[in-house]
Amino acid sequence: MERFYIFKDGMQQGSTATRESALDLIRQYQKLETHPFLRAEFSIIKGEEEFIPYPSPQKPPKRKSGMER
């Protein structure tokens, strides 16, 4: 699944499915800026999201009863 990741000053703020919605989210963050000297830098990274499942639990091999010599 293709995603667009939004970063503010190098920290991830969120991700969206389309570039347009990523730009909308950045514009919302920019409206919250209070001082012109403290403006943050925003960037977008386009990437592929992939979910990695946990391996299925396997039973440990059976041990022979008794000790080996």
Secondary structure, DSSP 8 states (H G I E B T S, - for coil): -EEEEEEETTEEEEEESSHHHHHHHHHHHHHT---GGG---EEEEEEE----------------SS---
